[in-house]
């Protein structure tokens, strides 16, 4: 099995139990774009049933989150949608520009 397949299997197993909360810490950091999209789709599909906390540096992972919290030096410095924090936090906008990411 590939690393991506193992991660998808682990995610499927976690969802099978219908938990109230799932915490994903850099869950897509080692995935290719296609596999990341598949995992992101799975996360969207559990919306409303399960609270999913995603810890991520990859912007595409958090783009569609209901709420994004930006931390700096161990403190939350901003909260909102991706578009809101992108406008409110210069550090996020700089990261967006560095990654050539498009907010669509």
Secondary structure as GFF3:
##gff-version 3
##sequence-region A 1 104
A	DSSP	alpha_helix	3	16	.	.	.	ID=ss1
A	DSSP	beta_strand	21	25	.	.	.	ID=ss2
A	DSSP	alpha_helix	33	45	.	.	.	ID=ss3
A	DSSP	beta_strand	51	55	.	.	.	ID=ss4
A	DSSP	alpha_helix	59	62	.	.	.	ID=ss5
A	DSSP	beta_strand	68	72	.	.	.	ID=ss6
A	DSSP	beta_strand	75	80	.	.	.	ID=ss7
A	DSSP	alpha_helix	82	88	.	.	.	ID=ss8
A	DSSP	alpha_helix	90	98	.	.	.	ID=ss9
###
